[in-house]
Amino acid sequence: MTQLSRVEEYYKEFPNSSLKAAARHLGKTETSIKSLRNRLINKGLLPKLDPNQAHRFAVEDECEKVGLPLENVSNYWYKGEHFSIHVKNERVSLMDIADLIIGEMKNHAPKYKPVKSYKKGKNLMVINPADVHIGKLCSAYETGDEYNENIARERVMQGVNALIAKSTMFGIEKILTVIGNDILHVDNAKSTTTSGTFQDSNLMWYDAFTFAFKLYIEVIETLSTVAPIHIVHNPSNHDYVSGYMLAQSVQAWFRSNKNITFDVSPAHRKYVAYGKNVIGLTHGDGAKVADLPLLMAHESKDWNTCPHRYVYTNHIHHKSSKDIMSVNVESFRSPSGTDSWHHRNGYQHSPKAIEAFIHHIDNGQIARLTELF
C-alpha cells in the first residue's frame, strides 16, 4: 500500500483527525501528512475541508509551530482578504476527540490469550480502589500527609496485590471491580471538578488521564490472573466527563480479552447479580443513602430472586455501614492523601485503605479484606 493510499484510508475512517493524530498513527511527519492530504483533496479522493475544519486545522498548525498548547486557546483572530474576524470560545474539547482516540485504540488493542488455570470456587471478590484522585496536590509540610500520583500508584498496587493474597483461601471464581469513583481529581484544563469547584492539582489534566489509564491497565492485568472479571464504571463528581472517557478507553484496550466484561454506561447506579447476591454500585454523591434500598427494589431485576442485598458507595473517604431493612449499605475507604482544604476543615485522619469484600454464591457477604496504609 502506498503512502498516499494509507493516508486516504486513514482519513476516510477518521475524517476529523488532526495532523498530529494522523502523523502518530501513520508514523509520518505532520508536514508529509498535510502534503499527502492536500494531494488527495485536489484529486477529489477526499472531500474538501469545510470552513470549521479548515479553521481548526489552521489553529492547530499554528499552535504546533510556536509550541502553544492547543487546550489553552480560547479565541483567535482570523484575517481574510476582506475581513478580520475575532473568533471566541473555539476550543477543542475532550468530547470532540474521544471517538477518534477510542477508535484508534480499538485498532491497536493488544490480544490476550484465554486463561485456563483459574481455580474453581463459589465466591465473588468485590474490589474497588476507590477515590484515588490522581492529580491531587497534598503537601506534608502543610497537612502532614504527602500524596502524589506515584504514591497513589504504589498504594493501589500494594492494596490489589495484598487483597489477592488474602483472598486465596476463599477460592475466587469471579471478580467484580469498580472503576471511576473520582479516579481523576479534576475534569478540565481549568483545574476544577465537573461542577466548577477549583482543586489544587500537581498534574496537567492530560498527564493525570494518561497516568490513570496506565494504572487501570496494571490493576486489571493483575486481577485477570486470578479469575474472570466484570468491570463496572461509577460516574463521579470530580471527573464526570473525563472519567467516562477513561472508562471507555479501558474497555477499548481490553476489547479482545474474553475473560473480561464491562458495564461502562453513564448510569449512576448499577446492579450485579451473583448467585443469591444482588450488589448495587454507586459513587455516593447523588441519591441519599436512605433511598438506595428502595431504588434498588425498583431498578434491579434481581431483587426478588436474591435475598442477600448490598449497595457499595464511595465519595465520603471513610467507613460507613448500615443495614436498612434487608439491604446493607456500605462505603469503601480511600487510599488518597489529605489536601489543603480537607486539612483546614479537619476532614482527615480516617484510615486510608484499599478494600475488598467476599461474597459466597449462596450465603452472601462472608468476609471483608482490608489493606491499610
N, C-alpha and C positions, 0 to 999 in steps of 0.2 A: 504494500500500500504506500503510495507517495505521500510526501508531507502535505501536499495540497488536499488530497482526499481525506487524510486524517483530520485536518482542521475542519473540512467540510462536514465530516461525520460528527465531530465533536459539537460544532455549533448548531447542527440540526437537532441534536439531543439536548443541548443546553443553550438555547438561543440568547439568553440574557447573561451569559457568563462574562465575567470581567477578563481583561487581558492577563491579569496576574494569575487568576484561577486556571485559565486555559494554558498558560505557559507552564505552570506547575504540573498540570495534568499530562501535557504532551511532551514535557522535557525540552522545551524550546525557550528562547528568549522572548520577552514581550514584544520587542521590535519585529522579530520574524513572524510572530503570530499576527501582529497588526497588519503587516505587509501581505501575508497569505490571506487573511480575512478580507482585506480590501480587494484583492485579486478575484476572490470568489464572488464578492458583491458585484464587481464590474462585469464578470462573466454571466451574471444572472443566476449563479448556483446557490447564492444565499440572498435573502431579502435585504433591501436597503434598511439601514437603521432608521427607526422613527426618531423624531426630534428629541424625545425624552431620553431614549437610549444614547443618541449621539452626544447629548449634553453630559449625561452621566459618565460615558467613557472619556470624554474630554476632560472632565473634572478629575477623574481617576488618573489619567495620564499625567496631568499637570502636578497632582499631589505626589505621584511616584517620582516625577522628575526632580522636585525640590525637597523631597523627603518629609512631606507634611502628612501626618496621619489622616486618612480619609474620614474616620469617625469624628474628627474634630471640626469638620467643615459643616457649618450650619447655613451659610449663604455665600453667594458669589456674584460677580458681575459678568454678564455676557455682552461682549462688544461685537456687534454686527456691522454691516455696511451702512445701515440707516438708523439703527437704534443702539443705545447702550442700556441693557436691562439688568436690574438687580433682582436676583432670584433668592427667595428666602426659604429656609427650612427644607433644603434639598439634601436630606440625609439618606445614606444607605443603611437600613436597619438590619437587625439580626433576622427579622421575619423575611426580608427581601432575599436574603442569601441562603436561608435554611434549606429550601428544596434542592438547591444546587449542591450544597455541602453534603446532604444526606444522599443525593443521587450519585455523586462521585464516590462516596464511601461504600455504597452498595456494590459498585463495580470492583472495588478492591478489598472487600471484606475477606478476612482470612478463612480458610477451610479448616473445620475442626472434625477430627475423627470421632465417631461414637465411642463412649467409654463403656467397656463391657465388664469391668471389675467392681462395680458398685456392690456394697454389702447390703443384703436384704434386711429389712426391719419393718416395724409397724409404727414408726414415729416420723413426724414432721418437725424440722427445726425452722423457727421463725427468727431471722436475724436481720438487724436493721441498724447500720451505722448512722444514727440519727443526728440531725442538726450539727453537721460538721463545719459549716460556714467557712469554706475555702475563701481566703482573701481577707478574713477578719484581722484587724490590727490590734494586737494585745502586747503591752509592754510591761515586763516585770518591774521596771523602775517605778511605774505608776500603780499598777494593780497587784503586784506580787505574783503575776501569772503570765509567763511568756507563752506565746502561741503564734504560729505562722503555718504556712502550707506544709512545710516539711515535718513539723511536729504533728500536724493533722494526719498526714500520711502514715507516720510512724505509729500513732495511736490506733488508727483504723486497722492497719495490717496486723499490729500486735494483737488487737482485740479479735479480729477474724480468726487468726491462727490459733489463739488461745481457746476460743469458743469451739472451734472444730475439735481440738484435742479433748476438751471437756465433754463433748457430745458423743465421743466414740462408743462409750459404754451403753448408749441407748439403741444403737442400730438405726441410723437415719436412712430412710428410703426416699425422702424428698426434702427440698429446701425451699422455703418461701423467703425471699429477700426483698427489701423495700429500698427504692432509690428516690431521690428528690429530697423532701423534708429539709429545705434550706441547706442543700449541699453547697450552694454558692451564696456568698454574703451579700452581694449587690447584683442588680439586674440590668445595669446600663453603664454608659460611659460617664455619667454624672455621679457615680458612686452612691446611688440611692437604692433603696428597696423598690419593689414594683409600685408601691403607692407613693413613692417620692420621699421617704424618710432618709436623710443623709446618714451614711455609715463611714466610720474610719476604716480605710482599707489599705492593705500593703501590696496589692497587686492590681494591674490593669485588668479590666473585665475579661479580655480575651486570654490573658495568661491564666486567670483563675479557671476559665472554662476548659482550657486545654489540660490543666493540671487535674481538674476533677474528672475529666474524661479518662485520662490515663489511670487514675486511681480506681475508677469503677471497673476498668478492664482488668486490672490486677486483682481486685476483690472477686470479681465473677469467675475469672480463670482459676483462682484458688479454691473457691467454693465448688466449682464444677468437677473437682477431683473426688468429691465426697458423695454427691448424689445429683440427680436431675434437679434443675432449678426452675421455679416460676418467679418472675420478676415483676413487681408492681411499682408503678410510679405514683408518689403522693405529691400533687401540686402544693406549693407552699408560698408564704407571704413575702419572703426575701427575694425569691427568684422565680416568680410565677411564669415568666416568659422564657428566660434562658434555661431554667430547669427543665421545662418541657422540651426544648430543643436538645438539651443534653440527653434526656431520656430517649428521644428519637434517634439520636446519634449512636447511643449504646446499643439500641435494638438493631440498627443497621449493621453495626460491627459484628454482631453475633447471629446475623440472619441465617448463616449456614450451619449453625450448631443445633443439631436436632435434639440435644439434651436440655435446651433452654427455651422456655416460653415467656411471653411478655404480655402485660397489660399496661400500656403507657398512654392511655387515653387521658384527656384533661379532666375527667370526672374527679370530684373532690373526695368522694367516698367509694371504696371498692370492697368487694366481698369475695372471699376464697373459701371453698368447702374442702375439708379433708376428713374422710370418714364421717364420724358423728360430730365433727367440729365445724362451725362456721366462724370465720375470722374477718372482722371488719378492719379496714386500714384507712386512716385519715390523718392529715397533718395536725389538726387541733386548733387552727386559728379561725375556723368558721363556726359550725354548729356547736351549740352548748353541750357540755358533757352529759347533762341530764337528758338531752334529747336524742343522744346517739342510739340507745337501745330501741326506741320507738321507730327511729329512722331505719334501723336495721330490719325491724319487723316488716316495714313497708317495702324496703328496697331489695332485700336479699331473697332470692328464690329458694334458698336452702333453709330458711327459718324453721319451717315445720318439721323437717326431717333431721335437724341437727340440734340435739338437746344441750350441747356444750357451745356456749356463745361468748365471743370475746371481741372487743374493739381495742385496737392498739393505736395510741396517739403519740404525738411528739410536741414540739413547739415550746413547751414550758421549761425544758432543760433539767427537770428534776423528777423524782419518782412520785407518782400518784397512782393509787389503785383503789377501785371502789366497785362493789357489787351493787348493781341497780336491777332489782328483781332477778331475772335469770341471766343477765349479761354482766360480765366483768369488763370494766373499762380501765385500762392501764396505760401509763405513759412510759416511753423509753427515755433513759438518761442520755446525756450528750457528752462527747469527748472534748468539746470545744472549750477554749480558754475564756477568761473574763476580760472584756474590753473596757474602755474608759467609762461609758455610760452605765453599764451594769455595776461596775465598781463604785461609781459615785452614788448610785441609788441603793447600794447594799445587796444587789442581787448576785451573790456569789457564795462560794463555799459548799454548794451541793456537790456530792460525789460525782466525779467525771468517769464515765464508763461507756463501754460497748456492751450491749446485752443481747441475749437470745432466749427463746422460750421453746420448750419441747412439748409437742402435742402428740399423745397416743391416739391412734386411729379410732379407738372406741371409748377411751377413758378421759379424753380432754387433756388440758394442760397438766403435765405431771412434773415439770421441772423448770426452774429459772437459772440461767447461767449468766455470770457477770464477770467482766474483766475490768477492774478498776485501775485508774491511773493516778 
